[in-house]
Amino acid sequence: MIVTVTPNPSVDRTVHLPRVERGAVIRATAATAEAGGKGVNVARALSSQGIEALAVVPLATESESSYGALLRAAVPFVSVPVAGAVRVNVSLVEPDGTVTKVNEPGPDLTGEEVDGLLACVEAEASGATWVVGCGSLPPGAPADLYARLARLRTAGRRVAVDASGEALRHTGPVDLLKPNRAELEELVGADLTTLGAVVRAATHIVASGAGQAVLVSLGRDGALYVDADTACHAEAPIDDVVNPVGAGDALLAGYLAADVTTGGGPAALRTAVAWSVAACRSAGTRMGQVGGRDLDAVVVHEPIDLDRVLAE
């Protein structure tokens, strides 16, 4: 089983608009609402493909029933009581695929609530193969929350973290880090404009001991996997993107799924990118079934073109 923890869950509203125009009144063409948060998205993607997963989320009592209703039993979840209401995030999607996101900060978590969240994760993860910490930290949460989560590592239970900013910087030694390009740039303090620069940055992270492996999502340029022994790049140049929101979460879910079924490392990268493709081809944040068409879209590059300039 894979247990995910989302310290700052959300209700994700996706609003489709003819265009975003500042200061104007715009009529939406469609709108949906889903229970979200990066860890919830990862667990839901895993469950949808038949991989056992459990999402742990902090929720106020008044938010739990409505949040659970939005999940519609898509993934099992355990809630940890907190005082503040769940946040609402809004994605504005234009016909050309451009997405503008507005994310609320989330409720303040007290030290006692953080302790309760981590204690719940430890209890639920007794038989887990992976514990996955995902997403931003809410106000009041300590920057080392994921470092404390990393202490749950055992010989049979690995820890992965998908975070940004100070939460990523303070993450303790883990088995897998999953930043996107911008998050990796912030972490190493440098612009990464080529695949070679990303490989060197990820290699530095592995050598520092922060992560045994690094999975970097690169948007239109695909994804890169780096560990102490190798580096691998894969991409999927598709022209039927419906909504790229959640593609990074699907990438991580696909990697974890491949790891628990056939083994991780570079061989899992093709599956991970295929899951990301399936997410891009799906409306909202609920990924459709991954099929042969998604796998066929993935191109694995060996060797890596280190001089390749990345898209803006």
Sequence and secondary structure as in RCSB ss.txt:
>XXXX:A:sequence
MIVTVTPNPSVDRTVHLPRVERGAVIRATAATAEAGGKGVNVARALSSQGIEALAVVPLATESESSYGALLRAAV
PFVSVPVAGAVRVNVSLVEPDGTVTKVNEPGPDLTGEEVDGLLACVEAEASGATWVVGCGSLPPGAPADLYARLA
RLRTAGRRVAVDASGEALRHTGPVDLLKPNRAELEELVGADLTTLGAVVRAATHIVASGAGQAVLVSLGRDGALY
VDADTACHAEAPIDDVVNPVGAGDALLAGYLAADVTTGGGPAALRTAVAWSVAACRSAGTRMGQVGGRDLDAVVV
HEPIDLDRVLAE
>XXXX:A:secstr
 EEEE SS EEEEEEE S   TTS    SEEEEEEE HHHHHHHHHHHTT  EEEEEEE HHHHHHHHHHHTTSS
 EEEEE SS  EEEEEEE TTS EEEEE       HHHHHHHHHHHHHHTTT SEEEEES   TT  TTHHHHHH
TT  SS EEEEE  HHHHHT  SBSEE  BHHHHHHHHTS   BHHHHHHHHHHHHHHTSBSEEEEE GGG EEE
EESS EEEEE   S  S  TTHHHHHHHHHHHHHHHT  GGGGHHHHHHHHHHHHTSSTT      HHHHHT EE
ESS  TT B   
